[in-house]
Structures are given as C-alpha cells and as structure tokens.
Amino acid sequence: MHDSTIEQSILQMAASRGADKTICPSEVARALFPADWRNHMEEVRQSAFQLQQEGKVSVTQKGQPVHSHEVKGPIRIKISR
C-alpha cells in the first residue's frame, strides 16, 4: 500500500473525529491492514509525521506536540485547524 493511501486515511479519520479529538495510529493500521496491522505501525507513524511537516495534522504525546526525532512511545494524531 502506498504512503498516500495511509496519509489519506489518517486525514479522513482525524477529520471525522473532529478538531478537538485525536486518533491513535493503531486505528489507521487496523483499518488498512486488519490481518497484520502491527507490522505496519511504523509506516503509519512516519506518514503522520510527514503530514505534520506539511501542516495538515498535529502529532502529540501526553498532550504536547512532538517531532519524529524526539518521540518514544505512544503518539496521538489530530487534524490541524
């Protein structure tokens, strides 16, 4: 699956959740790759960080914005306003 498909899914899921709510990367991975979603988590996370660089989403950890080079552990994604 292409990164653009993952990015589109992130944007659609985050937008449908609303500007004040977040999604988990695992939600995207489970929707796109139900049989082996865990194997695709890194792809989803990297797509989220790419969208963040483009200003389309915010990636947070414990409610604070983070960047790919500083993150360890779970992240959340929300649509940018």
N, C-alpha and C positions, 0 to 999 in steps of 0.2 A: 504494500500500500504506500502511496506517495505521501510525502510530508504535507502536501497541500490538502489532502483529504483529512489528515489529522488536524491541521490548522483550522480547516472549515468546521470540523466537528467541535473543536474547542470553542470557536467563536459562537457557533449556534447554541451549544449547551450553556455557555456562560451568559449569552444574551437572553435566553429563555428563562434562566434562573433569576435575572434581574440585576440591576446595577449595585444593589446593596448586599448581594449574596455571592457566595463563592462556590466553585466546583472543585472536586478532587480530580487529579489526573487519572486516578484509577477508574473513575466514572467513564471517562473518554475511552480508556483502554478496554474496559469491559464491553462497551457498546460496539467498538470496532473490531475487537479480537476476542470474542467470547470464549473460545476454546483455550487460548494461551495468553490471556491478557497480561499476565505478569512479565512475560518475555518482551513486552512492548512498552513497558512503563518508561524506560529511558527515552525512547523516541517521542513519547507524548510530552515528557518533561522538556526535552530540547525544543520541541515545536512551541511549547508555551513560552519559553524564554525568547525564542525568535519573535513571536508575536509581541512580547513585551518590548523588545528592541524597536519594533515598528510602532509602538504606542497604542496597540489595539487591546491589550489586556494588562492587568497588574498581576504579578506573582508575589504572593506573600507567605510568610512563615510566622506563626504566632501573631498574626495581625499586622506585621511590619513588612514593607516591601523588601525583597531580596533579589539578588542577581545570581546568575548561574555559577559564578566562580566562588560564591560565599555560602552556598546552601548545603546543608547536610540535614537529611531527614525529610519529613512530610512537608509538602507545599500546598497552597490553595491558589486558585486562579479566579479572577473576576474580570468582567468586561470593563474597559476603560470608559469613562464618561465623556 
